[in-house]
């Protein structure tokens, strides 16, 4: 077996099962009240005309900070650097908007030219045998409803009244030039005012960035400067990196789209490329919307269907390349958000602030996650939206075992086994998971049926990992072992963990038994599998096979060592009785006791030494159990308890008082 790492565990707490609950318990979160959340959401909703420009300005500030810093490093003073950065950014945005508006105007003028192609395709769909009937019936229903709505019932004319000819009336609206100018400029005032306000806010935020940072620290986290500073730096770096990398990804995506549409002959290819660049900032649905418009135009331009298929293939190919190659290469999942959190955030911010909220949803949620990561009062935001695991591996495994899902537990174990050995997984994840189960049993929250289900799921997990155990057992190639060992050594450098080499168990027969319950049997099965990897001959017995009525039926003639494991450390007396019974069956038998603990070491409440319970060894973790089971030391002799004798007084002593009394 290649050199493996020693368990790097936390020290255990006193108590029978306290080692699990205290060492790995997640910090408790103080959730805000419902009134606080409702008030915050209401303020953002009703004050969106104020908060939305500020949010846009804040994100643009994050995006422009690297540019300002680069210009300052070149030697440009702060004010010119800020003005140049802001003017450059908004000039690009204005040019983008102008090109899009021009292309949209040109497209609107050419739409009537494509009417014949659209009608041709509709007729072809109506003539198909599959959907023709449905389309015809739907068209007929819509036409009938429209005619019924347009029909007006007029009262019949009187018999004596002659019919009058309708008099044509022409309505001429005379508008003043000032009113015409107001109608033209009015819709533009609000966007232009918002854009100007955003520009001013961005300039002042960039100029007063250090002062705003200091004021925020004084307001929020003056008592913990380190944490607040770290939060601000992480938020700025993560949002700025996300916006910059997303812009690069979108450009890499949009340029081939525009060129491909131009080659295919789609009108206004530049427009669709720019829209693809902008809409890809919208998570998930943005690329779909950006592809639907060119597909509709391809449907209208050409009479056949080949252009539609080529256009769809272009978008699918570029999305596959961008999503699977470009994005992981540039930034991967550095936003720190889970996929579900991105969707939920998009829905929430769209409802709150409309389309602009949809575009801003991801960077705004990133800021909230960073806030929750560093401010305890908002930790629930990191738990809800972050992509970091919120459960420890052993707690996650126990939850799967508790739910009776050993298959998902196996998938979880195989992910860990890609980087760790089997004994490490059992020592650091599986055994602590069983300790959680034993803790629930002691507290009385786990019934007998549920305990048997957890134990059965754990046994199934061990059986599912037989292939992984066999692969480790077959690692006899020195080159493969050296490569694996070097990989492990690199992982352990700087961690202060000692390497340990498990002994060879060839020609050693070991029996692994559970101490007092089904969960102990599952832990014994894990130990047996590790010993089998080391080459030992293994037998497994249940806790019911070593009770006083059945223990003498065990076949121990060819057995060298018996290892009995207990998840409950209050089993010292029971362990002492088992050692005595086993050694009475076979004098030359080595008997070891394992009191499983999460850290694998004795704590302040550790049991008595091995010689006090007459065992050959007492272990507290997987490594110690393997070392003791595969040891070739001679067995410890059984100690015979001295019999107590009753002290009896001699007959003369009894008669002496009587004689004295006489």
SVG drawing of the C-alpha trace seen along z (x, -y; Angstrom):
<svg xmlns="http://www.w3.org/2000/svg" viewBox="-95 -76 103 101">
<polyline fill="none" stroke="black" stroke-width="0.4" points="0.0,0.0 1.3,-3.4 2.1,-5.9 -1.1,-7.5 -1.9,-10.5 -2.7,-10.4 -6.1,-11.7 -6.0,-15.4 -8.9,-15.8 -10.1,-18.3 -9.8,-17.4 -12.8,-15.7 -15.0,-17.2 -15.9,-15.4 -18.9,-13.2 -20.2,-10.0 -21.2,-11.4 -20.2,-15.0 -17.3,-14.6 -19.6,-14.9 -22.0,-17.6 -19.3,-20.0 -16.5,-19.5 -18.4,-19.8 -21.5,-21.7 -22.1,-24.7 -22.4,-28.1 -26.0,-29.2 -27.4,-31.9 -29.6,-34.7 -32.2,-35.0 -33.8,-38.4 -37.5,-38.8 -40.2,-38.7 -40.9,-42.4 -37.3,-43.3 -37.3,-41.4 -40.7,-42.8 -39.6,-46.3 -36.4,-46.0 -38.1,-44.6 -40.8,-47.3 -38.2,-50.0 -36.4,-48.6 -39.7,-48.3 -41.3,-51.6 -37.9,-53.4 -36.7,-51.8 -36.5,-55.2 -33.8,-56.1 -32.1,-52.8 -32.0,-51.5 -29.6,-54.3 -27.5,-54.0 -27.2,-50.2 -26.2,-50.7 -23.7,-53.3 -22.3,-51.1 -21.8,-48.2 -20.3,-50.4 -17.9,-51.7 -16.8,-48.2 -16.3,-47.6 -14.3,-50.8 -12.0,-50.6 -9.4,-48.5 -9.3,-50.9 -8.9,-53.9 -6.1,-52.1 -4.3,-51.2 -4.4,-54.9 -3.1,-56.0 -0.2,-53.6 0.6,-55.0 1.0,-58.4 -2.3,-60.1 -3.8,-62.0 -6.9,-60.8 -9.4,-63.3 -8.3,-62.9 -8.2,-59.1 -11.7,-59.0 -13.1,-61.3 -11.4,-59.4 -12.6,-56.1 -16.2,-57.3 -16.3,-59.0 -14.8,-56.0 -17.3,-53.6 -20.4,-55.8 -19.1,-56.6 -19.0,-52.9 -22.5,-52.5 -23.9,-55.5 -22.3,-54.1 -23.8,-50.7 -27.2,-52.2 -27.0,-54.3 -26.0,-51.4 -28.8,-49.3 -31.4,-52.0 -30.2,-52.5 -30.3,-48.8 -33.8,-48.5 -35.1,-51.4 -33.7,-49.8 -35.2,-46.4 -38.6,-48.0 -38.6,-49.4 -37.8,-46.1 -40.3,-43.9 -43.1,-44.3 -40.7,-42.9 -40.7,-39.5 -44.5,-39.1 -44.8,-36.8 -42.2,-34.4 -44.0,-34.3 -47.3,-33.6 -45.8,-30.8 -44.5,-29.0 -47.8,-29.4 -49.6,-27.8 -47.0,-25.0 -47.7,-24.3 -51.5,-24.4 -51.1,-21.9 -49.2,-19.3 -51.2,-16.3 -50.2,-16.5 -50.8,-20.0 -53.0,-21.3 -56.3,-20.5 -55.3,-22.0 -54.0,-25.2 -57.2,-25.5 -59.5,-25.0 -57.6,-27.5 -57.7,-30.0 -61.5,-29.5 -62.2,-29.9 -60.2,-33.1 -61.9,-34.5 -65.4,-33.6 -64.7,-35.3 -63.4,-38.4 -66.4,-38.7 -68.7,-38.3 -67.0,-41.0 -67.1,-43.4 -70.8,-42.8 -73.0,-45.7 -76.7,-45.2 -78.5,-48.4 -82.2,-49.0 -84.4,-48.6 -85.4,-51.9 -89.0,-53.1 -91.4,-52.5 -92.3,-56.1 -88.8,-57.5 -86.8,-57.8 -83.2,-56.5 -80.6,-59.2 -77.3,-59.2 -74.3,-59.2 -72.4,-62.5 -68.6,-62.1 -66.8,-63.9 -63.1,-64.7 -61.4,-65.4 -58.3,-67.6 -56.1,-67.9 -54.2,-71.1 -51.2,-70.9 -49.0,-73.7 -45.3,-73.4 -44.4,-73.5 -46.7,-70.6 -45.2,-68.6 -41.8,-69.2 -42.9,-68.2 -44.4,-64.9 -41.1,-64.1 -38.7,-65.1 -40.9,-64.1 -40.3,-60.3 -36.5,-61.0 -36.2,-63.2 -36.5,-60.4 -33.9,-58.1 -31.5,-60.9 -31.9,-62.3 -31.3,-58.8 -28.2,-58.4 -26.8,-61.8 -27.5,-61.0 -25.7,-57.7 -22.7,-59.4 -22.5,-61.9 -22.8,-59.3 -20.2,-57.0 -17.7,-59.9 -18.2,-60.9 -18.0,-57.2 -14.7,-56.8 -13.3,-60.1 -14.4,-59.4 -13.9,-55.7 -11.5,-55.6 -13.6,-58.0 -16.8,-56.0 -15.1,-52.8 -14.0,-54.4 -17.4,-55.7 -19.0,-52.3 -16.5,-50.6 -17.2,-53.2 -20.9,-52.7 -21.1,-48.9 -17.9,-47.2 -15.8,-49.5 -15.5,-46.9 -14.0,-44.4 -11.9,-46.2 -10.4,-43.0 -13.7,-41.3 -15.2,-44.5 -12.1,-45.2 -12.0,-41.7 -15.7,-41.8 -15.3,-45.0 -12.2,-43.7 -13.9,-40.4 -17.1,-42.1 -15.1,-44.6 -12.9,-41.9 -15.6,-39.3 -18.1,-41.7 -15.5,-43.5 -14.0,-40.2 -17.4,-38.9 -18.4,-41.9 -15.1,-42.0 -15.0,-38.3 -18.6,-38.2 -18.0,-41.1 -15.0,-39.2 -17.1,-36.0 -20.0,-37.9 -17.7,-39.4 -16.2,-36.1 -19.7,-34.8 -21.2,-37.7 -18.4,-38.2 -18.8,-34.7 -22.6,-35.0 -22.5,-38.3 -20.0,-37.0 -21.9,-33.7 -25.3,-35.4 -23.6,-37.7 -22.3,-34.7 -25.7,-33.0 -27.3,-36.2 -29.4,-37.2 -30.2,-40.9 -28.9,-43.3 -26.3,-40.7 -24.6,-43.5 -27.7,-44.2 -28.2,-40.5 -24.5,-40.3 -24.9,-43.3 -28.1,-42.0 -26.5,-38.7 -23.6,-40.5 -26.0,-42.5 -28.6,-39.8 -26.1,-37.3 -25.7,-39.4 -29.2,-38.1 -28.7,-34.7 -30.1,-31.6 -33.0,-33.2 -30.8,-36.0 -29.1,-33.7 -32.5,-32.2 -34.1,-35.6 -31.1,-36.6 -31.5,-33.5 -35.2,-33.7 -35.2,-37.0 -32.6,-36.0 -34.5,-32.7 -37.7,-34.5 -36.0,-36.7 -34.4,-33.6 -38.0,-32.3 -39.1,-35.4 -36.1,-35.9 -35.9,-32.6 -38.8,-30.6 -37.3,-27.3 -36.4,-25.9 -32.6,-25.4 -31.7,-28.9 -33.6,-28.4 -31.8,-25.2 -28.4,-26.7 -29.1,-29.7 -30.3,-27.4 -27.2,-25.3 -24.9,-28.4 -26.4,-29.5 -26.4,-26.0 -22.7,-25.4 -21.6,-28.8 -23.5,-28.2 -21.9,-24.8 -18.4,-26.2 -18.9,-29.2 -20.5,-27.4 -18.2,-24.4 -14.9,-25.8 -14.7,-29.6 -16.5,-30.2 -14.7,-27.5 -11.4,-28.7 -11.9,-32.3 -13.7,-32.4 -15.6,-29.1 -18.0,-29.5 -16.2,-32.3 -19.4,-34.2 -19.9,-32.0 -23.6,-31.5 -25.4,-28.2 -27.3,-27.7 -30.7,-27.7 -29.7,-30.9 -29.0,-32.6 -32.5,-31.7 -34.3,-32.7 -32.3,-36.0 -33.3,-36.7 -36.9,-36.2 -36.8,-38.3 -34.9,-41.3 -37.0,-41.3 -40.1,-41.5 -38.5,-44.2 -36.9,-46.4 -38.1,-45.1 -35.8,-44.3 -32.9,-46.3 -33.2,-44.2 -32.9,-41.1 -29.6,-42.4 -28.3,-43.4 -29.6,-40.3 -26.3,-38.3 -23.9,-41.0 -26.3,-42.3 -26.7,-38.8 -23.0,-38.3 -22.7,-41.4 -25.4,-39.9 -23.6,-36.6 -20.3,-38.3 -22.1,-40.3 -23.5,-37.1 -20.1,-35.4 -18.5,-38.1 -21.3,-39.6 -22.8,-37.1 -26.3,-38.8 -26.6,-38.1 -25.1,-34.6 -28.4,-33.2 -27.8,-34.9 -24.6,-32.9 -26.4,-29.7 -29.3,-30.3 -27.5,-31.6 -23.8,-30.5 -22.3,-27.5 -20.2,-26.3 -21.3,-23.2 -23.3,-24.1 -23.1,-20.6 -20.0,-18.9 -19.3,-15.7 -20.1,-13.4 -23.4,-15.2 -24.3,-15.1 -23.6,-11.3 -25.6,-10.8 -28.5,-12.7 -28.5,-10.3 -28.3,-7.3 -31.1,-8.6 -33.2,-9.1 -32.6,-5.5 -30.7,-6.6 -27.5,-4.5 -27.1,-5.1 -26.6,-8.9 -24.4,-8.2 -22.3,-6.0 -22.0,-8.8 -20.9,-11.1 -18.4,-8.6 -16.9,-8.1 -16.4,-11.8 -14.3,-11.8 -12.5,-8.6 -11.2,-10.4 -8.8,-12.3 -8.6,-10.1 -8.0,-6.5 -10.8,-4.2 -9.6,-4.2 -9.5,-8.0 -13.1,-8.2 -14.2,-5.8 -12.2,-7.5 -13.2,-11.1 -16.6,-10.8 -18.4,-7.4 -17.5,-6.7 -18.5,-10.3 -21.7,-9.8 -22.5,-6.7 -21.5,-8.6 -24.3,-11.1 -26.7,-8.2 -25.6,-6.8 -26.0,-10.3 -29.6,-10.4 -30.2,-6.9 -28.9,-8.0 -31.0,-11.1 -34.1,-9.0 -34.9,-10.7 -34.2,-7.6 -36.5,-4.6 -35.6,-1.0 -36.9,-0.9 -35.1,-4.0 -31.9,-2.7 -32.1,0.5 -32.7,-1.5 -29.6,-3.6 -27.5,-0.5 -28.8,1.2 -28.1,-1.8 -24.5,-1.9 -24.1,1.8 -25.2,1.2 -22.8,-1.6 -19.9,0.7 -21.0,3.3 -21.2,0.6 -17.6,-0.4 -16.3,3.1 -15.0,2.1 -13.1,-0.8 -11.6,1.5 -10.6,4.0 -8.9,1.3 -6.8,0.2 -6.0,3.8 -4.7,4.4 -2.4,1.4 0.8,3.5 2.4,1.6 5.3,-0.4 5.0,-3.1 1.3,-3.6 1.9,-3.4 4.7,-6.0 2.5,-8.3 -0.4,-8.1 1.9,-8.6 3.5,-11.7 0.1,-13.1 -0.9,-12.6 2.4,-14.0 1.8,-17.2 -1.6,-17.6 -0.2,-17.2 2.7,-19.6 2.3,-22.4 -0.5,-20.8 1.7,-19.3 0.3,-15.8 2.5,-12.8 2.6,-10.1 1.8,-6.6 2.1,-3.2 -0.5,-0.6 1.0,2.9 0.5,5.9 -2.1,8.3 -1.2,11.3 -1.6,14.6 -3.6,12.9 -7.2,13.9 -9.3,11.3 -12.9,11.4 -14.7,8.0 -17.8,7.7 -20.2,5.0 -20.5,4.4 -24.1,3.7 -26.2,2.8 -26.8,2.6 -24.8,-0.6 -21.8,1.1 -22.1,3.8 -22.0,1.2 -18.8,-0.3 -17.3,3.2 -18.1,3.9 -16.1,0.7 -13.1,1.8 -13.3,5.3 -13.2,3.8 -10.1,1.8 -8.4,4.8 -9.3,6.8 -7.6,4.1 -4.5,4.7 -4.6,8.4 -6.0,9.9 -8.5,12.8 -11.7,11.3 -14.8,12.6 -17.7,10.5 -20.1,11.3 -23.1,9.5 -23.5,8.2 -26.1,10.9 -23.4,13.6 -21.3,12.5 -24.0,12.3 -23.6,14.7 -26.0,17.2 -24.2,17.4 -20.6,16.5 -19.4,20.1 -20.7,21.0 -18.1,18.9 -15.5,20.8 -12.2,19.3 -9.8,22.1 -8.2,20.4 -8.6,16.8 -5.7,14.7 -7.5,11.6 -11.0,10.5 -11.9,6.8 -15.1,5.6 -16.2,2.0 -18.4,-0.3 -19.9,-3.6 -20.9,-4.3 -18.1,-4.8 -20.2,-3.9 -19.7,-0.2 -16.5,0.3 -18.0,3.0 -19.6,4.8 -16.2,4.8 -14.5,6.2 -16.9,9.1 -16.5,9.8 -12.8,9.9 -13.0,12.3 -15.4,14.6 -13.5,14.6 -10.1,15.4 -11.7,18.2 -12.8,19.8 -9.3,19.5 -6.3,18.7 -4.1,17.8 -6.6,15.3 -5.8,11.6 -8.8,9.4 -9.0,5.7 -11.6,3.2 -12.4,0.1 -14.2,-2.8 -15.0,-4.8 -14.5,-8.6 -14.4,-11.3 -10.9,-12.4 -9.4,-8.9 -7.7,-9.8 -8.4,-9.4 -10.1,-12.4 -10.3,-13.5 -13.2,-11.0 -11.3,-8.2 -11.8,-4.7 -9.4,-2.8 -6.2,-1.4 -6.1,1.9 -4.6,3.8 -7.5,2.8 -10.0,4.6 -7.6,7.4 -7.6,6.5 -4.6,6.8 -5.2,3.2 -7.7,0.4 -8.2,-1.8 -10.2,-5.0 -9.9,-5.4 -9.5,-3.6 -5.7,-3.8 -5.2,-2.5 -7.8,0.3 -5.9,1.4 -2.5,1.3 -3.8,3.3 -5.7,5.9 -2.7,6.5 -0.1,6.6 1.9,9.8 2.5,9.3 1.8,12.3 -1.6,12.3 -2.1,11.0 -2.8,13.7 -6.2,13.8 -6.1,12.4 -7.9,14.6 -9.8,12.6 -8.9,13.4 -11.8,15.0 -13.0,13.4 -13.0,15.5 -15.2,14.9 -13.3,14.3 -14.6,16.6 -13.8,16.3 -12.5,19.5 -14.8,21.3 -12.6,20.3 -13.1,16.7 -16.8,17.1 -16.8,18.8 -14.4,16.4 -17.0,13.7 -19.4,16.1 -16.8,17.4 -15.9,13.9 -19.5,13.0 -19.9,16.0"/>
</svg>
